[in-house]
Amino acid sequence: MMNDKWERMDREIEQLKSDNLFRSMTVFDSPQTSQVKVEGQKQHLFSSNSYLDLCCEPKIKEYIRQILEEYGSGSGGSRLTTGTTRIHVELEETIARFKKREAALVFNTGYMANVGILSALAGKGDLIYSDELNHASIIDGCRLSKADLVIYRHNDMGDLEEKIKAHPGRNGVIVSDGVFSMDGDIVDLPGLVDLADRYGLLSMIDEAHATGVIGATGRGTEEYYEMEGSVDVLMGTLSKAVGGEGGFVCGSRTLIDYLINKARSFIFSTSLSPATIAADIQGIRVITEQPQRVQKLQENICYCCAALNSRGIKAESETAIIPIIIGDEGRAMKVMKLLKERGYYISAIRYPTVARGSARLRLALMSSHTREDLDGLADALKECMTLAENE
Ligand SMILES: *Cc1c(COP(=O)(O)O)cnc(C)c1O
């Protein structure tokens, strides 16, 4: 009898559906701002990573148009062949200046940056120490590197030190999210850098949700702790607060030269298109020139947590990510649906992105949310959580 080649996939899809874990995409009919049109309906958006609401910024769109006219659509090659234009170099200089580093390197996405950096910096026989809540792209980079992987308890520097001591004299990297993507908390940077320096390990921080969000002028985790220049490998993305697309790493000239020669996701992929690079350059410029956007975002974070707490909802964060833990996957989906009916679009996050039974609403704030938006959200959340609980 012939094997049914689709049977296994159908079965797994059915299982996901019965576990409330099946995922599908929502189609937006508008640009990414604080008010969007989703499936024909107007919604307040509280789940975007565009924290500074830069996707529709006129100054950025204007620069994209100019560069598009000058350089055209595709880049036509990988960076080491024909895909490096003057503006690719300009973006890297802009990032290095913004993060106060000698040099920077741009990858096509943050995912590709993590995969490329980790597999270049660590190999067979080396060690990677990775926080248990690190982003999937870090996990995949660790796997690809073939290094021995040591997972330490979330942000627990005592546990990390014990694990380092168990492997004396080995080469390695300690890697952590700067701001954790599903919990919104901030890495213990002083602790991590101290361990890396004392034990001769490289420190690597992923600034995806820190850039443009924390630190007095939005420069991220190092600025938040006033520890500029202390991290060996500072990685991030241009796809979140910056409002564009692409991943980056910055650090010493040695680090960047090494990665140019060793990071396969950098070497073997066509470089980003000029229009995208233009969006990235101008995004960083706007953040630099308008620190009030970052301040407004930080005020919104404080205001939102207080508004939720005053309605009896537990919420605590210093970053744009405010997790509201629901627990049960089905109930989290229910609350999300009820909120959507009231015009609030918020993503429910479930296993495998977070642990089973710790499903949550992941509130993501923008600098352009108004007090009215935030009060409205808190009221709606209170109502929908109560409704879902009493069902
Ligand atoms: C989003 C994210 C990435 C991936 O960045 P992309 O540019 O979207 O590929 C990497 N690390 C963390 C912590 C992220 O949240």
The ligand as a Gaussian input file, in Angstrom:
#p B3LYP/6-31G(d) Opt

LIG

0 1
 C       12.767000      40.036000      17.053000
 C       13.973000      39.502000      17.723000
 C       15.052000      39.033000      16.974000
 C       14.986000      38.880000      15.485000
 O       15.065000      40.088000      14.828000
 P       14.443000      40.213000      13.349000
 O       15.087000      41.407000      12.789000
 O       12.966000      40.350000      13.526000
 O       14.803000      38.951000      12.624000
 C       16.182000      38.653000      17.647000
 N       16.259000      38.706000      18.993000
 C       15.228000      39.115000      19.744000
 C       15.369000      39.159000      21.230000
 C       14.049000      39.514000      19.132000
 O       13.015000      39.894000      19.865000

